[in-house]
């Protein structure tokens, strides 16, 4: 899964917020990485690690819901086959046409 959100501030700067599960974690089965900043390739990064899939899914939903409600829009999203189906309706509502 890879999701990139963005928003423009009052000064015209674009802020990016990306979530992905591309790189696994050595000691946990359920992880995803969040990166954010004013560029896609630099900024801050945080790896979230969970004991269960349910915890991970709840955190993903909360992060996306919080960002969308604060003005972020979907720039890009990619999912492998049927993964993360529960996220798609929320992302569709915030998608750029």
Secondary structure, 3 states (H helix, E strand, C coil): CEEEEEEECCCCCEEEEEEECCCCECCECEEEEEEEECCCCCCEEEEEEECCHHHHHHHHHHHHHHHHHCCCEEEEEECCCCCCHHHHHHHHHCECC
